[in-house]
Amino acid sequence: MTTGAIALCLVISTSAEAAKVSDLTSTNIGEQALRFFSLQDPSLRFALVGSILLGITCGLLGSFIVVRKMALVGDALSHAVLPGVALGFLWGQTKDPFAIFVGATIAGLIGTTVVSLIKQTTRLKEDAALGLVLASFFAVGICLVTMIQRLPTGNKSGIDKFLFGQAAAISAGDVRLMAFVTLLSIATITVFYKECLVTSFDVGFARAAGFPTQLIHHSIMLLLAFTIVVALQAVGVVLVSAMLITPAAAAYLLTDRMHRMLLLAALFGMIAGVLGAFLSFLGNNLPTGPFMVLGASAVFVCAFLFGPKHGVVVRWWKRRSRSGRIRRENALKSIYRVLEERDFRDEGVALRELAQLRRESIEEARAESVDLSRHGLVSTHEEGNVLFFTPKGWQRACEIVRNHRLWELYLTNAVQYAPDHVHEDADVIEHVIGTETVREIERRLQFAKRDPHGRLIPGLEDIYPSTAGRRA
Amino acid sequence: MHDTAPALELHDLTVAYHKKPVLWGIDLEVPQGKLIGIVGPNGAGKSTLIKAVMGLLPISSGWVKVFGQPLKKSLQRIGYVPQRESVDWDFPVSVMDVVLMGRYGRLGLIKRPTKEDREVARACLEKVHMLPYANRQISNLSGGQQQRVFLARALAQESDLYFMDEPFSGVDAATESAIITLLHELRERGKTMLVVHHDLPTAREYFDMLILLNMRLVAFGPTSEVFTNELLQTTYGGRLTILSDVAEAVKEQRILR
């Protein structure tokens, strides 16, 4: 997982280097990287610490946003704060972190209030209400930002950096606010973990048990607003919701316990934050937001592909090995049938006989026999032209034939299938049926000896010679 | 002492859903230690009734008393089994985590579940034969198993009055009989249970008493007395359309909260 992430990071960083070659002529990349991570430069120090803090808090809050299915709320809220940012700026006439924090939080709260008002008073549903508020607040914000830039002091203001983020513009005041919000999030989630968990999972139950669900919901929304507002400087209004959702979504794919999801999401957020800040610095202060989100997306892609339980690669691999097993079991069954047709006289089965029964070419049969012998199920003789069961192969073949015939018999006897309907069904079931079920079927069939076509069902004593006699 | 007080007492309870009245002036006095079924057609307000009683829906008028006390004072004596479909079963928690939530109400704010709470949760899982699944993620469970987990969580609440919303819907026969055994066991221990139920034939054999509901209380009493053709006809027959017409009018005029 981590190695995959690193590999992808490398890919991204090389492409970033390619992009900035024209921008950057005097200094080389190594020096730049050293400058970034040695933390000599105070502004870089702020950028790095700020990115780490915002990664953590975005990951934590984002996890709850994802499991509460409020991802769109995060997006709407982040766009809705822009007018507040602009008004906060106008109020202080400079980029005062505190004024902007207050303005943005108020705008965010007004935005969410408008969403719930629309929901309560009209027939519109939440998604439409969110879309409305997102776009209209954002439009107001853009107008205000453009106005500010036309002011005499405007073009040096750095207010445009709020759109796509600029980690290098993070000041000591910003870091202090970020630290405050991060600590507040960690403290709230640790202290009220139980409450956050139960209200997220089953709000009706939580309310019936006496928990103040509305209060908890609004507290989470307020924390979310704080998180968005402090992350704005680094990630920007447009992409901050991606930093909330992407690390949490990646964590969701990797684990099925909430506390682990929180830890992983915080870690992924941190990685994405640092990566974004670093790459934007390498690229001579390119906007940070897109790089952070790219970092987070890279982590998500890795989780999607290489997740140990639900990852695409693992699932593909499992399916592949399962189909390999089924192919081998079918070949074993065919060898058994060849032997059965001559009443088990003469134990060697010629490749030609196998190919004939399976209606395939000698080459295909040979490939199958090689696969079987590699798994220790048959031994080959006479240059691979004659096959003998190994004890393991014999046992597995008997089990499969037994499963097949018992299932056929069960379908005809108990489920009243017509005898000519059962074969295809049994061809599938024989590979998946468990020992317990087989025993149960056998009991219900009162240890029948023959399948619906009159062929003998291999008994336990054929499969495990030592257990002979237990059948009674 | 309130020990002889009715488990649940409703007086003139009216409940509106999206401003449309769904329950009209319900009076009810439920004795302790009974297994009670709530039956009625779709849209009769069965779920609404138990949700309103537990304070999950606002009440337009009337009042609720639980063991002779106002609801707020008796929350700890109430256990709840919501409809299975009301939660997201892909939520990242284990079976054990869900059952432990049954202990949260007793713990109050901030406090974490203790070792004893875990013991109680394990015992409750054992009662519904789900202990081997304690560490599974909940999405890997069948419908019947999910229902058992919800029951175990309610058991962990160690309440005196239980509200269950369709615990028998979509479960296998084995789970259904396991639930019935459990309900009978709870009744032996003096617990009171109100169970929303969809299936009339089984309602007759499962419950001691029945609440026949169709926007108003049609009848409440011992199953043998109220499970009559006439009362069922009133409950399920189309004679109540006037009530729902009026409910629409009330909604239009925005009369109720």
Interface residues (C-beta under 8 A of the other chain):
Chain A: V67 K69 V191 F192 K194 E195 L197 V198 S200 F201 D202 G204 F205 A206 R207 A208 A209 G210 F211 Y252 T255 D256 R257 M258 R260 M261
Chain B: K51 M54 G55 L56 L75 Q76 I78 Y80 P82 S86 V87 D88 F91 P92 V93 S94 D97 V98 M101 Y104 G105 L107 L109 I110 K111 R112 P113 Q137 S139 R153 Q157 F163
